[in-house]
Amino acid sequence: MKKLMLAAAAAAALTALAPTAALAQNLAIVNGKPVPKARLEALMEQLKRAGRPVTPEMEGQLKEEVVMREVFMQEAQKRGIDATDDYKLQMELARQAIMIRALLGDYQAKNPVTDAEVKAEYDKVVGANAGKEYRARHILVENEDEAKKLIAQIKKGDKFEDLAKKHSKDPGSGANGGDLDWANPGSYVKEFTDAMVKLDKGQMTEVPVKSQFGWHIIRVDDTRQAKLPSLEEVGPQIKQQMQRQKMEKFQEELKAKAKIE
């Protein structure tokens, strides 16, 4: 009899502890259905990955949101919403998005851009942009005769800037008196560059320069040695760009291998 009483007491104690144990691993129990704490943790992790720190105050709000989601889910199921075609379609789209995000995340984790790759890309950019930079102006017109007339007017004393504002067909520089700002010679089409680099500071082309855009009158206002940012300054941007390029290449390779009819 004593043993039976002890066993009954132990069972009663375990029964009393059961709700406490359930709450320890669950956020709440809604209509008899547990809401795991893992849901809250996953939601908080999503916010952290998005760069939003979770404060103690926000954590309380998130707990309430997770519980209310369960309330809403149960009500939706009661109404049969999870059996509708629209729900099933939306779930399939969500499943695809999650799978694709996981695929791309897995690829990026296994194919990171290394510091050596960033350095090599930086050196290539520096090599292509080293040397002189030019502060040039130009007037772009449609035909050679018009360009020759403008050159003659400038030689007679008309201001280059005023003629550029009035006659240039280049919408980007014309309004600014033909000013192209500081740029590396490689920024321009070959015909323009070849003519520009032959000019000294303050000198203008004696004859119009033809390119795919029309006829140019070019004047060099100044030159300087190129000032390029350090690897430390632009390394993160280069890395981000290279990661994007790797991802685009991966996606193109998958598309090329797929049989699409």
C-alpha positions as CSV (number, residue, x, y, z in Angstrom):
1,M,0.0,0.0,0.0
2,K,2.8,2.4,0.9
3,K,4.5,1.7,-2.4
4,L,1.3,2.4,-4.3
5,M,0.9,5.7,-2.5
6,L,4.5,6.7,-3.4
7,A,3.9,5.8,-7.0
8,A,0.7,7.9,-7.1
9,A,2.5,10.8,-5.5
10,A,5.3,10.6,-8.0
11,A,2.8,10.5,-10.9
12,A,1.0,13.5,-9.6
13,A,4.2,15.4,-9.3
14,L,5.2,14.6,-12.9
15,T,1.7,15.6,-14.1
16,A,2.1,18.9,-12.3
17,L,5.5,19.5,-13.8
18,A,4.4,18.7,-17.4
19,P,3.0,22.2,-18.2
20,T,6.2,23.8,-16.8
21,A,8.3,21.5,-19.0
22,A,6.2,22.2,-22.0
23,L,6.5,26.0,-21.5
24,A,10.3,25.6,-21.1
25,Q,10.6,24.4,-24.7
26,N,7.5,26.2,-26.1
27,L,6.7,29.9,-26.4
28,A,3.0,29.2,-25.6
29,I,0.3,26.7,-26.0
30,V,-2.6,28.0,-28.2
31,N,-5.8,26.0,-28.0
32,G,-3.8,23.0,-26.8
33,K,-1.2,23.3,-29.6
34,P,2.3,24.2,-28.6
35,V,4.1,27.1,-30.3
36,P,7.9,26.2,-30.3
37,K,10.4,28.7,-29.2
38,A,12.3,27.8,-32.4
39,R,9.8,29.9,-34.4
40,L,10.8,33.0,-32.4
41,E,14.5,32.2,-32.7
42,A,14.1,31.8,-36.5
43,L,12.3,35.1,-36.8
44,M,14.9,36.9,-34.7
45,E,17.7,35.4,-36.8
46,Q,16.0,36.6,-40.0
47,L,16.0,40.2,-38.7
48,K,19.7,39.9,-37.6
49,R,20.7,38.7,-41.0
50,A,18.9,41.7,-42.5
51,G,21.0,44.0,-40.3
52,R,18.2,44.8,-37.7
53,P,19.4,44.3,-34.1
54,V,16.8,42.7,-31.9
55,T,16.4,44.8,-28.7
56,P,14.7,43.4,-25.5
57,E,11.7,45.5,-26.2
58,M,11.5,44.2,-29.8
59,E,11.8,40.6,-28.6
60,G,8.6,41.0,-26.5
61,Q,6.8,42.3,-29.6
62,L,8.1,39.4,-31.7
63,K,6.9,36.9,-29.1
64,E,3.4,38.4,-29.4
65,E,3.6,38.2,-33.1
66,V,4.6,34.5,-33.2
67,V,1.7,33.7,-30.8
68,M,-0.7,35.6,-32.9
69,R,0.5,34.0,-36.1
70,E,-0.5,30.6,-34.5
71,V,-3.9,32.0,-33.6
72,F,-4.4,33.2,-37.2
73,M,-3.2,30.0,-38.6
74,Q,-5.6,27.9,-36.6
75,E,-8.5,30.1,-37.6
76,A,-7.5,29.9,-41.3
77,Q,-7.3,26.1,-41.1
78,K,-10.8,26.0,-39.5
79,R,-12.1,28.0,-42.5
80,G,-10.5,25.6,-45.0
81,I,-8.2,28.2,-46.5
82,D,-5.3,25.8,-46.6
83,A,-7.3,23.6,-49.0
84,T,-7.9,26.4,-51.6
85,D,-6.1,26.4,-54.9
86,D,-4.8,30.0,-54.3
87,Y,-3.2,28.9,-51.0
88,K,-1.5,25.9,-52.6
89,L,-0.2,28.1,-55.4
90,Q,1.2,30.7,-53.0
91,M,2.8,27.9,-50.9
92,E,4.5,26.5,-53.9
93,L,5.9,29.9,-54.9
94,A,7.1,30.4,-51.3
95,R,8.7,27.0,-51.3
96,Q,10.5,27.8,-54.6
97,A,11.8,31.1,-53.2
98,I,13.1,29.4,-50.1
99,M,14.8,26.6,-52.0
100,I,16.4,29.0,-54.5
101,R,17.7,31.3,-51.8
102,A,19.2,28.3,-50.0
103,L,20.8,27.1,-53.3
104,L,22.4,30.5,-54.0
105,G,23.5,30.8,-50.4
106,D,25.1,27.4,-50.5
107,Y,26.9,28.3,-53.8
108,Q,28.2,31.5,-52.4
109,A,29.4,29.9,-49.2
110,K,31.3,27.2,-51.2
111,N,32.7,29.6,-53.8
112,P,33.8,32.7,-51.9
113,V,35.8,35.6,-53.5
114,T,39.3,35.3,-52.0
115,D,41.5,38.2,-51.0
116,A,43.9,37.2,-53.8
117,E,41.1,37.5,-56.4
118,V,40.2,41.0,-55.0
119,K,43.8,42.1,-55.2
120,A,44.2,40.8,-58.8
121,E,41.1,42.6,-59.9
122,Y,42.3,45.8,-58.1
123,D,45.7,45.6,-59.8
124,K,43.9,45.2,-63.2
125,V,41.8,48.2,-62.7
126,V,44.8,50.3,-61.5
127,G,46.7,49.2,-64.5
128,A,43.9,50.2,-66.9
129,N,43.4,53.6,-65.2
130,A,47.0,54.6,-64.2
131,G,48.7,57.5,-65.9
132,K,47.2,60.9,-66.9
133,E,43.7,62.1,-66.4
134,Y,42.3,64.8,-68.7
135,R,39.9,67.6,-68.0
136,A,38.5,68.2,-71.5
137,R,35.7,69.9,-73.3
138,H,34.1,69.1,-76.6
139,I,31.4,70.3,-79.0
140,L,29.6,67.6,-80.8
141,V,27.8,68.3,-84.1
142,E,26.3,66.2,-86.9
143,N,28.5,67.2,-89.8
144,E,32.1,68.2,-90.6
145,D,31.2,71.5,-92.2
146,E,29.4,72.7,-89.1
147,A,32.4,71.7,-87.0
148,K,34.8,73.6,-89.2
149,K,32.7,76.7,-89.0
150,L,32.7,76.5,-85.2
151,I,36.5,76.1,-85.1
152,A,36.8,79.2,-87.2
153,Q,34.5,81.1,-84.9
154,I,36.6,80.1,-81.8
155,K,39.8,81.1,-83.5
156,K,38.2,84.5,-84.2
157,G,37.5,85.0,-80.5
158,D,34.1,83.3,-79.8
159,K,34.1,81.5,-76.5
160,F,34.3,77.7,-76.7
161,E,31.9,77.3,-73.7
162,D,29.2,79.5,-75.3
163,L,29.3,77.7,-78.6
164,A,29.1,74.4,-76.8
165,K,26.0,75.4,-75.0
166,K,24.4,76.6,-78.2
167,H,25.4,74.0,-80.7
168,S,26.6,70.8,-79.0
169,K,24.4,67.7,-79.5
170,D,25.8,66.0,-76.4
171,P,23.1,66.4,-73.8
172,G,25.4,65.5,-70.9
173,S,28.1,68.1,-71.5
174,G,26.6,70.7,-73.8
175,A,24.7,72.5,-71.1
176,N,27.9,72.7,-69.1
177,G,29.9,74.4,-71.9
178,G,31.2,71.1,-73.2
179,D,32.8,70.1,-69.9
180,L,33.6,66.4,-69.6
181,D,35.1,66.6,-66.1
182,W,38.2,64.6,-65.2
183,A,38.5,61.3,-66.9
184,N,40.9,58.6,-68.0
185,P,41.6,58.5,-71.7
186,G,40.2,55.0,-71.9
187,S,36.8,56.4,-71.0
188,Y,36.3,57.7,-74.5
189,V,36.0,56.1,-78.0
190,K,39.3,55.5,-79.7
191,E,39.0,58.4,-82.2
192,F,38.3,60.9,-79.5
193,T,41.1,59.6,-77.2
194,D,43.7,59.5,-80.0
195,A,43.0,63.2,-80.8
196,M,42.8,64.3,-77.2
197,V,46.1,62.8,-75.9
198,K,48.0,64.7,-78.6
199,L,46.8,68.1,-77.2
200,D,48.7,70.1,-74.7
201,K,47.0,72.0,-71.9
202,G,44.8,74.8,-73.3
203,Q,45.1,73.4,-76.9
204,M,42.1,72.7,-79.2
205,T,41.9,70.3,-82.2
206,E,42.6,72.2,-85.4
207,V,40.4,69.9,-87.5
208,P,37.2,68.1,-86.5
209,V,37.4,64.6,-85.1
210,K,35.0,62.0,-86.4
211,S,33.5,59.2,-84.2
212,Q,30.4,57.0,-84.2
213,F,28.6,59.9,-82.5
214,G,29.3,62.6,-85.0
215,W,32.0,65.3,-85.3
216,H,33.9,66.6,-82.3
217,I,35.9,69.8,-81.5
218,I,38.0,69.0,-78.5
219,R,39.9,71.2,-76.1
220,V,42.1,70.1,-73.2
221,D,41.7,72.4,-70.2
222,D,44.1,70.5,-67.8
223,T,45.9,67.2,-67.1
224,R,47.0,65.5,-63.9
225,Q,48.3,62.1,-62.7
226,A,45.5,59.8,-61.9
227,K,44.6,59.6,-58.2
228,L,43.2,56.2,-57.5
229,P,41.8,54.9,-54.1
230,S,43.7,52.3,-52.2
231,L,42.8,48.6,-52.0
232,E,41.6,49.1,-48.5
233,E,39.2,51.8,-49.6
234,V,37.6,50.0,-52.5
235,G,38.3,46.3,-51.7
236,P,34.8,45.7,-50.2
237,Q,33.1,47.2,-53.3
238,I,35.3,45.1,-55.6
239,K,34.6,42.0,-53.6
240,Q,30.8,42.6,-53.7
241,Q,30.9,43.1,-57.4
242,M,33.0,40.0,-58.0
243,Q,30.6,37.9,-55.8
244,R,27.7,39.2,-58.0
245,Q,29.5,38.3,-61.1
246,K,30.2,34.8,-59.8
247,M,26.6,34.4,-58.9
248,E,25.5,35.6,-62.4
249,K,27.9,33.2,-64.1
250,F,26.6,30.3,-61.9
251,Q,23.0,31.1,-62.9
252,E,23.9,31.3,-66.6
253,E,25.7,27.9,-66.4
254,L,22.7,26.3,-64.8
255,K,20.4,27.8,-67.5
256,A,22.8,26.6,-70.3
257,K,22.8,23.0,-68.9
258,A,19.0,22.8,-68.5
259,K,16.9,21.4,-71.3
260,I,14.3,24.1,-71.8
261,E,11.6,23.4,-74.4
